[in-house]
Amino acid sequence: MRRQRPDLELLDVMLSGVSGLHLLRDIKRLDSTIADIMVTGSDNVALAAEAVENGAAAFVREPFDLGHLDRLVIEILAKPGAGDVR
C-alpha cells in the first residue's frame, strides 16, 4: 500500500494474526482517502459501529449479496474525491 494505493478495499474483521479493525486504523493513518468496506460473519452492532467510527465506508455481513456489494462499491466510488489520482 505504500507503493500503490487502492481506491477501495474489502477488509475482513477477522484476519489471521491481526484484527481487521486494527488494520483499518493503520490504513487510515497511512491514507485516509482509501475507502474500506468491512466484511464479517458477525451481526455484532457494536462492531459495526466501531468500524464506521474508525473510518470504514460501510460494513457488510457475510454471506452478502453480490448485487448489493456491487451497488455499494459503485456508490462509494462515486462520492467526491473517490478514485482521485494520487
Gaussian input, Z-matrix of N, CA and C with variables (Angstrom, degrees):
# hf/3-21g

backbone

0 1
 N
 C     1     B1
 C     2     B2     1     A1
 N     3     B3     2     A2     1     D1
 C     4     B4     3     A3     2     D2
 C     5     B5     4     A4     3     D3
 N     6     B6     5     A5     4     D4
 C     7     B7     6     A6     5     D5
 C     8     B8     7     A7     6     D6
 N     9     B9     8     A8     7     D7
 C    10    B10     9     A9     8     D8
 C    11    B11    10    A10     9     D9
 N    12    B12    11    A11    10    D10
 C    13    B13    12    A12    11    D11
 C    14    B14    13    A13    12    D12
 N    15    B15    14    A14    13    D13
 C    16    B16    15    A15    14    D14
 C    17    B17    16    A16    15    D15
 N    18    B18    17    A17    16    D16
 C    19    B19    18    A18    17    D17
 C    20    B20    19    A19    18    D18
 N    21    B21    20    A20    19    D19
 C    22    B22    21    A21    20    D20
 C    23    B23    22    A22    21    D21
 N    24    B24    23    A23    22    D22
 C    25    B25    24    A24    23    D23
 C    26    B26    25    A25    24    D24
 N    27    B27    26    A26    25    D25
 C    28    B28    27    A27    26    D26
 C    29    B29    28    A28    27    D27
 N    30    B30    29    A29    28    D28
 C    31    B31    30    A30    29    D29
 C    32    B32    31    A31    30    D30
 N    33    B33    32    A32    31    D31
 C    34    B34    33    A33    32    D32
 C    35    B35    34    A34    33    D33
 N    36    B36    35    A35    34    D34
 C    37    B37    36    A36    35    D35
 C    38    B38    37    A37    36    D36
 N    39    B39    38    A38    37    D37
 C    40    B40    39    A39    38    D38
 C    41    B41    40    A40    39    D39
 N    42    B42    41    A41    40    D40
 C    43    B43    42    A42    41    D41
 C    44    B44    43    A43    42    D42
 N    45    B45    44    A44    43    D43
 C    46    B46    45    A45    44    D44
 C    47    B47    46    A46    45    D45
 N    48    B48    47    A47    46    D46
 C    49    B49    48    A48    47    D47
 C    50    B50    49    A49    48    D48
 N    51    B51    50    A50    49    D49
 C    52    B52    51    A51    50    D50
 C    53    B53    52    A52    51    D51
 N    54    B54    53    A53    52    D52
 C    55    B55    54    A54    53    D53
 C    56    B56    55    A55    54    D54
 N    57    B57    56    A56    55    D55
 C    58    B58    57    A57    56    D56
 C    59    B59    58    A58    57    D57
 N    60    B60    59    A59    58    D58
 C    61    B61    60    A60    59    D59
 C    62    B62    61    A61    60    D60
 N    63    B63    62    A62    61    D61
 C    64    B64    63    A63    62    D62
 C    65    B65    64    A64    63    D63
 N    66    B66    65    A65    64    D64
 C    67    B67    66    A66    65    D65
 C    68    B68    67    A67    66    D66
 N    69    B69    68    A68    67    D67
 C    70    B70    69    A69    68    D68
 C    71    B71    70    A70    69    D69
 N    72    B72    71    A71    70    D70
 C    73    B73    72    A72    71    D71
 C    74    B74    73    A73    72    D72
 N    75    B75    74    A74    73    D73
 C    76    B76    75    A75    74    D74
 C    77    B77    76    A76    75    D75
 N    78    B78    77    A77    76    D76
 C    79    B79    78    A78    77    D77
 C    80    B80    79    A79    78    D78
 N    81    B81    80    A80    79    D79
 C    82    B82    81    A81    80    D80
 C    83    B83    82    A82    81    D81
 N    84    B84    83    A83    82    D82
 C    85    B85    84    A84    83    D83
 C    86    B86    85    A85    84    D84
 N    87    B87    86    A86    85    D85
 C    88    B88    87    A87    86    D86
 C    89    B89    88    A88    87    D87
 N    90    B90    89    A89    88    D88
 C    91    B91    90    A90    89    D89
 C    92    B92    91    A91    90    D90
 N    93    B93    92    A92    91    D91
 C    94    B94    93    A93    92    D92
 C    95    B95    94    A94    93    D93
 N    96    B96    95    A95    94    D94
 C    97    B97    96    A96    95    D95
 C    98    B98    97    A97    96    D96
 N    99    B99    98    A98    97    D97
 C   100   B100    99    A99    98    D98
 C   101   B101   100   A100    99    D99
 N   102   B102   101   A101   100   D100
 C   103   B103   102   A102   101   D101
 C   104   B104   103   A103   102   D102
 N   105   B105   104   A104   103   D103
 C   106   B106   105   A105   104   D104
 C   107   B107   106   A106   105   D105
 N   108   B108   107   A107   106   D106
 C   109   B109   108   A108   107   D107
 C   110   B110   109   A109   108   D108
 N   111   B111   110   A110   109   D109
 C   112   B112   111   A111   110   D110
 C   113   B113   112   A112   111   D111
 N   114   B114   113   A113   112   D112
 C   115   B115   114   A114   113   D113
 C   116   B116   115   A115   114   D114
 N   117   B117   116   A116   115   D115
 C   118   B118   117   A117   116   D116
 C   119   B119   118   A118   117   D117
 N   120   B120   119   A119   118   D118
 C   121   B121   120   A120   119   D119
 C   122   B122   121   A121   120   D120
 N   123   B123   122   A122   121   D121
 C   124   B124   123   A123   122   D122
 C   125   B125   124   A124   123   D123
 N   126   B126   125   A125   124   D124
 C   127   B127   126   A126   125   D125
 C   128   B128   127   A127   126   D126
 N   129   B129   128   A128   127   D127
 C   130   B130   129   A129   128   D128
 C   131   B131   130   A130   129   D129
 N   132   B132   131   A131   130   D130
 C   133   B133   132   A132   131   D131
 C   134   B134   133   A133   132   D132
 N   135   B135   134   A134   133   D133
 C   136   B136   135   A135   134   D134
 C   137   B137   136   A136   135   D135
 N   138   B138   137   A137   136   D136
 C   139   B139   138   A138   137   D137
 C   140   B140   139   A139   138   D138
 N   141   B141   140   A140   139   D139
 C   142   B142   141   A141   140   D140
 C   143   B143   142   A142   141   D141
 N   144   B144   143   A143   142   D142
 C   145   B145   144   A144   143   D143
 C   146   B146   145   A145   144   D144
 N   147   B147   146   A146   145   D145
 C   148   B148   147   A147   146   D146
 C   149   B149   148   A148   147   D147
 N   150   B150   149   A149   148   D148
 C   151   B151   150   A150   149   D149
 C   152   B152   151   A151   150   D150
 N   153   B153   152   A152   151   D151
 C   154   B154   153   A153   152   D152
 C   155   B155   154   A154   153   D153
 N   156   B156   155   A155   154   D154
 C   157   B157   156   A156   155   D155
 C   158   B158   157   A157   156   D156
 N   159   B159   158   A158   157   D157
 C   160   B160   159   A159   158   D158
 C   161   B161   160   A160   159   D159
 N   162   B162   161   A161   160   D160
 C   163   B163   162   A162   161   D161
 C   164   B164   163   A163   162   D162
 N   165   B165   164   A164   163   D163
 C   166   B166   165   A165   164   D164
 C   167   B167   166   A166   165   D165
 N   168   B168   167   A167   166   D166
 C   169   B169   168   A168   167   D167
 C   170   B170   169   A169   168   D168
 N   171   B171   170   A170   169   D169
 C   172   B172   171   A171   170   D170
 C   173   B173   172   A172   171   D171
 N   174   B174   173   A173   172   D172
 C   175   B175   174   A174   173   D173
 C   176   B176   175   A175   174   D174
 N   177   B177   176   A176   175   D175
 C   178   B178   177   A177   176   D176
 C   179   B179   178   A178   177   D177
 N   180   B180   179   A179   178   D178
 C   181   B181   180   A180   179   D179
 C   182   B182   181   A181   180   D180
 N   183   B183   182   A182   181   D181
 C   184   B184   183   A183   182   D182
 C   185   B185   184   A184   183   D183
 N   186   B186   185   A185   184   D184
 C   187   B187   186   A186   185   D185
 C   188   B188   187   A187   186   D186
 N   189   B189   188   A188   187   D187
 C   190   B190   189   A189   188   D188
 C   191   B191   190   A190   189   D189
 N   192   B192   191   A191   190   D190
 C   193   B193   192   A192   191   D191
 C   194   B194   193   A193   192   D192
 N   195   B195   194   A194   193   D193
 C   196   B196   195   A195   194   D194
 C   197   B197   196   A196   195   D195
 N   198   B198   197   A197   196   D196
 C   199   B199   198   A198   197   D197
 C   200   B200   199   A199   198   D198
 N   201   B201   200   A200   199   D199
 C   202   B202   201   A201   200   D200
 C   203   B203   202   A202   201   D201
 N   204   B204   203   A203   202   D202
 C   205   B205   204   A204   203   D203
 C   206   B206   205   A205   204   D204
 N   207   B207   206   A206   205   D205
 C   208   B208   207   A207   206   D206
 C   209   B209   208   A208   207   D207
 N   210   B210   209   A209   208   D208
 C   211   B211   210   A210   209   D209
 C   212   B212   211   A211   210   D210
 N   213   B213   212   A212   211   D211
 C   214   B214   213   A213   212   D212
 C   215   B215   214   A214   213   D213
 N   216   B216   215   A215   214   D214
 C   217   B217   216   A216   215   D215
 C   218   B218   217   A217   216   D216
 N   219   B219   218   A218   217   D217
 C   220   B220   219   A219   218   D218
 C   221   B221   220   A220   219   D219
 N   222   B222   221   A221   220   D220
 C   223   B223   222   A222   221   D221
 C   224   B224   223   A223   222   D222
 N   225   B225   224   A224   223   D223
 C   226   B226   225   A225   224   D224
 C   227   B227   226   A226   225   D225
 N   228   B228   227   A227   226   D226
 C   229   B229   228   A228   227   D227
 C   230   B230   229   A229   228   D228
 N   231   B231   230   A230   229   D229
 C   232   B232   231   A231   230   D230
 C   233   B233   232   A232   231   D231
 N   234   B234   233   A233   232   D232
 C   235   B235   234   A234   233   D233
 C   236   B236   235   A235   234   D234
 N   237   B237   236   A236   235   D235
 C   238   B238   237   A237   236   D236
 C   239   B239   238   A238   237   D237
 N   240   B240   239   A239   238   D238
 C   241   B241   240   A240   239   D239
 C   242   B242   241   A241   240   D240
 N   243   B243   242   A242   241   D241
 C   244   B244   243   A243   242   D242
 C   245   B245   244   A244   243   D243
 N   246   B246   245   A245   244   D244
 C   247   B247   246   A246   245   D245
 C   248   B248   247   A247   246   D246
 N   249   B249   248   A248   247   D247
 C   250   B250   249   A249   248   D248
 C   251   B251   250   A250   249   D249
 N   252   B252   251   A251   250   D250
 C   253   B253   252   A252   251   D251
 C   254   B254   253   A253   252   D252
 N   255   B255   254   A254   253   D253
 C   256   B256   255   A255   254   D254
 C   257   B257   256   A256   255   D255

   B1=1.4395
   B2=1.5166
   B3=1.3031
   B4=1.4661
   B5=1.5235
   B6=1.3425
   B7=1.4581
   B8=1.5195
   B9=1.3192
   B10=1.4547
   B11=1.5278
   B12=1.3098
   B13=1.4561
   B14=1.5274
   B15=1.3162
   B16=1.4693
   B17=1.5246
   B18=1.3100
   B19=1.4643
   B20=1.5270
   B21=1.3407
   B22=1.4484
   B23=1.5239
   B24=1.3238
   B25=1.4613
   B26=1.5177
   B27=1.3200
   B28=1.4576
   B29=1.5140
   B30=1.3089
   B31=1.4534
   B32=1.5215
   B33=1.3201
   B34=1.4597
   B35=1.5205
   B36=1.3146
   B37=1.4579
   B38=1.5244
   B39=1.3283
   B40=1.4607
   B41=1.5296
   B42=1.3104
   B43=1.4559
   B44=1.5214
   B45=1.2909
   B46=1.4499
   B47=1.5293
   B48=1.3277
   B49=1.4580
   B50=1.5215
   B51=1.3193
   B52=1.4690
   B53=1.5289
   B54=1.3057
   B55=1.4596
   B56=1.5250
   B57=1.3161
   B58=1.4580
   B59=1.5169
   B60=1.3370
   B61=1.4688
   B62=1.5228
   B63=1.3282
   B64=1.4647
   B65=1.5362
   B66=1.3218
   B67=1.4585
   B68=1.5281
   B69=1.3364
   B70=1.4697
   B71=1.5274
   B72=1.3262
   B73=1.4749
   B74=1.5333
   B75=1.3310
   B76=1.4689
   B77=1.5265
   B78=1.3246
   B79=1.4709
   B80=1.5229
   B81=1.3206
   B82=1.4659
   B83=1.5245
   B84=1.3300
   B85=1.4750
   B86=1.5239
   B87=1.3190
   B88=1.4620
   B89=1.5301
   B90=1.3475
   B91=1.4685
   B92=1.5294
   B93=1.2958
   B94=1.4644
   B95=1.5278
   B96=1.3369
   B97=1.4618
   B98=1.5223
   B99=1.3274
   B100=1.4598
   B101=1.5252
   B102=1.3129
   B103=1.4635
   B104=1.5263
   B105=1.3100
   B106=1.4583
   B107=1.5219
   B108=1.3147
   B109=1.4553
   B110=1.5187
   B111=1.3216
   B112=1.4614
   B113=1.5241
   B114=1.3225
   B115=1.4495
   B116=1.5234
   B117=1.3320
   B118=1.4578
   B119=1.5247
   B120=1.3072
   B121=1.4533
   B122=1.5106
   B123=1.3064
   B124=1.4620
   B125=1.5251
   B126=1.3231
   B127=1.4658
   B128=1.5237
   B129=1.3211
   B130=1.4568
   B131=1.5310
   B132=1.3236
   B133=1.4664
   B134=1.5289
   B135=1.3294
   B136=1.4660
   B137=1.5265
   B138=1.3098
   B139=1.4642
   B140=1.5249
   B141=1.3186
   B142=1.4643
   B143=1.5227
   B144=1.3354
   B145=1.4646
   B146=1.5191
   B147=1.3303
   B148=1.4587
   B149=1.5242
   B150=1.3244
   B151=1.4647
   B152=1.5256
   B153=1.3182
   B154=1.4663
   B155=1.5271
   B156=1.3330
   B157=1.4718
   B158=1.5216
   B159=1.3304
   B160=1.4581
   B161=1.5209
   B162=1.3316
   B163=1.4561
   B164=1.5093
   B165=1.3272
   B166=1.4641
   B167=1.5282
   B168=1.3114
   B169=1.4617
   B170=1.5225
   B171=1.3301
   B172=1.4655
   B173=1.5199
   B174=1.3183
   B175=1.4523
   B176=1.5206
   B177=1.3218
   B178=1.4613
   B179=1.5211
   B180=1.3120
   B181=1.4512
   B182=1.5297
   B183=1.3338
   B184=1.4617
   B185=1.5200
   B186=1.2768
   B187=1.4708
   B188=1.5292
   B189=1.3125
   B190=1.4595
   B191=1.5193
   B192=1.2949
   B193=1.4533
   B194=1.5261
   B195=1.3213
   B196=1.4687
   B197=1.5268
   B198=1.3189
   B199=1.4662
   B200=1.5236
   B201=1.3353
   B202=1.4705
   B203=1.5315
   B204=1.3326
   B205=1.4650
   B206=1.5326
   B207=1.3116
   B208=1.4699
   B209=1.5289
   B210=1.3267
   B211=1.4718
   B212=1.5258
   B213=1.3238
   B214=1.4575
   B215=1.5289
   B216=1.3186
   B217=1.4706
   B218=1.5282
   B219=1.3223
   B220=1.4706
   B221=1.5253
   B222=1.3200
   B223=1.4693
   B224=1.5280
   B225=1.3154
   B226=1.4663
   B227=1.5267
   B228=1.3183
   B229=1.4708
   B230=1.5240
   B231=1.3304
   B232=1.4542
   B233=1.5177
   B234=1.3216
   B235=1.4711
   B236=1.5210
   B237=1.3390
   B238=1.4707
   B239=1.5282
   B240=1.3244
   B241=1.4579
   B242=1.5156
   B243=1.3204
   B244=1.4602
   B245=1.5183
   B246=1.3137
   B247=1.4453
   B248=1.5132
   B249=1.3383
   B250=1.4635
   B251=1.5244
   B252=1.3051
   B253=1.4631
   B254=1.5093
   B255=1.3004
   B256=1.4710
   B257=1.5061
   A1=111.54
   A2=116.77
   A3=117.96
   A4=111.42
   A5=116.98
   A6=120.22
   A7=113.21
   A8=116.26
   A9=120.16
   A10=108.27
   A11=116.26
   A12=121.40
   A13=111.05
   A14=117.10
   A15=119.40
   A16=110.58
   A17=116.59
   A18=120.45
   A19=109.89
   A20=115.72
   A21=121.19
   A22=108.63
   A23=115.28
   A24=119.03
   A25=110.24
   A26=114.65
   A27=121.71
   A28=106.15
   A29=116.58
   A30=121.27
   A31=109.26
   A32=116.54
   A33=120.87
   A34=109.58
   A35=116.08
   A36=121.09
   A37=110.46
   A38=116.74
   A39=121.64
   A40=109.88
   A41=116.26
   A42=121.86
   A43=109.04
   A44=116.73
   A45=121.06
   A46=110.28
   A47=115.80
   A48=119.93
   A49=116.39
   A50=118.01
   A51=119.89
   A52=109.51
   A53=115.80
   A54=120.91
   A55=109.42
   A56=116.44
   A57=120.51
   A58=111.83
   A59=116.93
   A60=120.45
   A61=111.06
   A62=116.64
   A63=120.38
   A64=109.39
   A65=116.20
   A66=120.66
   A67=110.71
   A68=117.58
   A69=121.59
   A70=110.50
   A71=116.80
   A72=120.05
   A73=110.78
   A74=117.13
   A75=120.52
   A76=111.27
   A77=116.25
   A78=120.58
   A79=110.48
   A80=117.25
   A81=120.99
   A82=111.64
   A83=117.37
   A84=119.64
   A85=110.88
   A86=116.64
   A87=121.61
   A88=111.06
   A89=116.09
   A90=120.42
   A91=108.64
   A92=116.43
   A93=120.92
   A94=113.34
   A95=118.18
   A96=120.01
   A97=112.97
   A98=118.45
   A99=120.85
   A100=108.32
   A101=116.54
   A102=120.94
   A103=108.83
   A104=115.87
   A105=121.20
   A106=109.87
   A107=115.61
   A108=121.56
   A109=106.19
   A110=115.78
   A111=121.03
   A112=108.93
   A113=116.09
   A114=122.79
   A115=108.63
   A116=116.69
   A117=119.46
   A118=110.97
   A119=115.18
   A120=121.30
   A121=111.20
   A122=118.10
   A123=123.38
   A124=110.78
   A125=115.78
   A126=119.33
   A127=110.57
   A128=116.19
   A129=123.77
   A130=109.74
   A131=116.57
   A132=122.19
   A133=111.11
   A134=117.32
   A135=120.72
   A136=110.53
   A137=117.30
   A138=121.89
   A139=110.28
   A140=116.40
   A141=120.74
   A142=110.38
   A143=116.49
   A144=120.57
   A145=111.08
   A146=117.51
   A147=121.21
   A148=111.20
   A149=117.06
   A150=120.69
   A151=110.69
   A152=116.96
   A153=121.11
   A154=110.54
   A155=117.42
   A156=120.97
   A157=111.66
   A158=116.66
   A159=120.88
   A160=113.10
   A161=117.05
   A162=120.05
   A163=116.83
   A164=119.37
   A165=119.97
   A166=109.26
   A167=115.57
   A168=120.28
   A169=110.81
   A170=116.31
   A171=120.72
   A172=109.11
   A173=114.39
   A174=122.77
   A175=106.40
   A176=118.18
   A177=120.84
   A178=110.01
   A179=114.13
   A180=120.97
   A181=109.77
   A182=115.54
   A183=121.10
   A184=109.02
   A185=119.22
   A186=125.20
   A187=109.60
   A188=115.80
   A189=119.51
   A190=110.06
   A191=114.82
   A192=122.92
   A193=107.92
   A194=117.28
   A195=120.33
   A196=112.50
   A197=117.61
   A198=120.44
   A199=110.97
   A200=115.94
   A201=120.52
   A202=110.11
   A203=116.52
   A204=120.11
   A205=110.51
   A206=116.74
   A207=120.96
   A208=110.65
   A209=117.24
   A210=120.65
   A211=111.47
   A212=116.25
   A213=121.07
   A214=111.11
   A215=117.16
   A216=121.76
   A217=110.17
   A218=116.89
   A219=120.61
   A220=110.61
   A221=116.30
   A222=120.87
   A223=111.62
   A224=117.03
   A225=120.99
   A226=110.50
   A227=117.63
   A228=120.16
   A229=112.66
   A230=118.02
   A231=121.37
   A232=112.84
   A233=116.55
   A234=119.78
   A235=109.86
   A236=117.12
   A237=120.54
   A238=111.37
   A239=115.85
   A240=121.27
   A241=113.60
   A242=118.11
   A243=120.79
   A244=109.30
   A245=115.99
   A246=120.37
   A247=114.54
   A248=117.76
   A249=120.00
   A250=109.78
   A251=115.57
   A252=120.53
   A253=108.30
   A254=116.27
   A255=120.65
   A256=109.35
   D1=-20.61
   D2=178.39
   D3=-73.00
   D4=-28.71
   D5=-179.15
   D6=-89.80
   D7=-39.76
   D8=-178.07
   D9=-141.16
   D10=123.89
   D11=-174.24
   D12=-101.13
   D13=129.37
   D14=175.31
   D15=-75.66
   D16=157.44
   D17=174.01
   D18=-77.43
   D19=-32.99
   D20=-176.42
   D21=-150.63
   D22=146.82
   D23=176.02
   D24=-141.40
   D25=150.03
   D26=172.51
   D27=-97.27
   D28=130.69
   D29=-175.29
   D30=-131.66
   D31=119.64
   D32=179.31
   D33=-76.79
   D34=140.77
   D35=179.37
   D36=-65.90
   D37=-39.67
   D38=-177.71
   D39=-102.66
   D40=103.42
   D41=178.42
   D42=-112.94
   D43=156.23
   D44=178.57
   D45=-70.08
   D46=114.70
   D47=174.89
   D48=87.09
   D49=-9.30
   D50=-179.40
   D51=-151.68
   D52=148.62
   D53=176.32
   D54=-78.14
   D55=134.34
   D56=176.35
   D57=-61.36
   D58=-33.33
   D59=177.56
   D60=-67.87
   D61=-37.96
   D62=176.87
   D63=-64.13
   D64=-44.38
   D65=178.79
   D66=-63.46
   D67=-38.93
   D68=177.09
   D69=-58.19
   D70=-45.50
   D71=179.17
   D72=-62.25
   D73=-40.73
   D74=178.03
   D75=-63.77
   D76=-41.80
   D77=179.45
   D78=-63.29
   D79=-43.55
   D80=-179.55
   D81=-65.36
   D82=-33.16
   D83=175.22
   D84=-68.24
   D85=-35.47
   D86=179.36
   D87=-71.79
   D88=-46.25
   D89=-178.28
   D90=-158.18
   D91=104.28
   D92=-176.33
   D93=-72.66
   D94=-8.40
   D95=-178.90
   D96=-85.87
   D97=-11.79
   D98=178.29
   D99=-71.25
   D100=125.39
   D101=178.15
   D102=-83.27
   D103=134.47
   D104=-178.81
   D105=-122.60
   D106=131.36
   D107=170.81
   D108=-109.22
   D109=117.18
   D110=178.90
   D111=-84.01
   D112=136.67
   D113=-178.53
   D114=-122.21
   D115=137.01
   D116=178.34
   D117=-156.79
   D118=157.15
   D119=173.69
   D120=-88.99
   D121=-6.84
   D122=-177.47
   D123=-84.67
   D124=147.18
   D125=174.34
   D126=-106.56
   D127=27.44
   D128=-179.22
   D129=-72.20
   D130=110.58
   D131=-177.99
   D132=-64.92
   D133=-37.54
   D134=179.34
   D135=-63.68
   D136=-36.65
   D137=178.15
   D138=-65.53
   D139=-42.91
   D140=177.67
   D141=-61.91
   D142=-44.37
   D143=179.52
   D144=-62.38
   D145=-41.44
   D146=179.09
   D147=-63.87
   D148=-39.84
   D149=178.52
   D150=-61.77
   D151=-46.32
   D152=-179.81
   D153=-66.67
   D154=-40.30
   D155=177.48
   D156=-61.69
   D157=-28.95
   D158=179.71
   D159=-92.23
   D160=10.54
   D161=171.11
   D162=107.52
   D163=1.74
   D164=177.99
   D165=-65.52
   D166=137.97
   D167=178.49
   D168=-74.80
   D169=-27.73
   D170=-179.52
   D171=-161.23
   D172=165.80
   D173=-179.12
   D174=-136.77
   D175=118.92
   D176=-179.93
   D177=-122.29
   D178=144.03
   D179=-178.13
   D180=-98.05
   D181=135.87
   D182=175.43
   D183=-83.38
   D184=149.34
   D185=-8.50
   D186=-73.28
   D187=140.10
   D188=-177.93
   D189=-110.08
   D190=155.83
   D191=177.23
   D192=-79.45
   D193=124.28
   D194=-177.95
   D195=-62.59
   D196=-32.63
   D197=176.60
   D198=-63.81
   D199=-41.94
   D200=177.23
   D201=-63.45
   D202=-44.70
   D203=179.84
   D204=-62.91
   D205=-41.50
   D206=178.57
   D207=-60.08
   D208=-46.28
   D209=178.79
   D210=-64.23
   D211=-38.07
   D212=179.30
   D213=-64.18
   D214=-44.13
   D215=178.07
   D216=-61.34
   D217=-46.16
   D218=179.19
   D219=-60.61
   D220=-44.50
   D221=179.96
   D222=-61.70
   D223=-44.53
   D224=-178.47
   D225=-66.96
   D226=-44.09
   D227=-178.73
   D228=-71.27
   D229=-19.10
   D230=178.65
   D231=-79.83
   D232=-12.29
   D233=-179.59
   D234=-67.57
   D235=147.84
   D236=178.78
   D237=-54.25
   D238=133.79
   D239=178.61
   D240=92.33
   D241=-18.45
   D242=179.90
   D243=-72.68
   D244=135.04
   D245=178.22
   D246=78.39
   D247=11.55
   D248=177.85
   D249=-61.68
   D250=145.32
   D251=175.77
   D252=-69.73
   D253=131.06
   D254=-177.77
   D255=-102.96

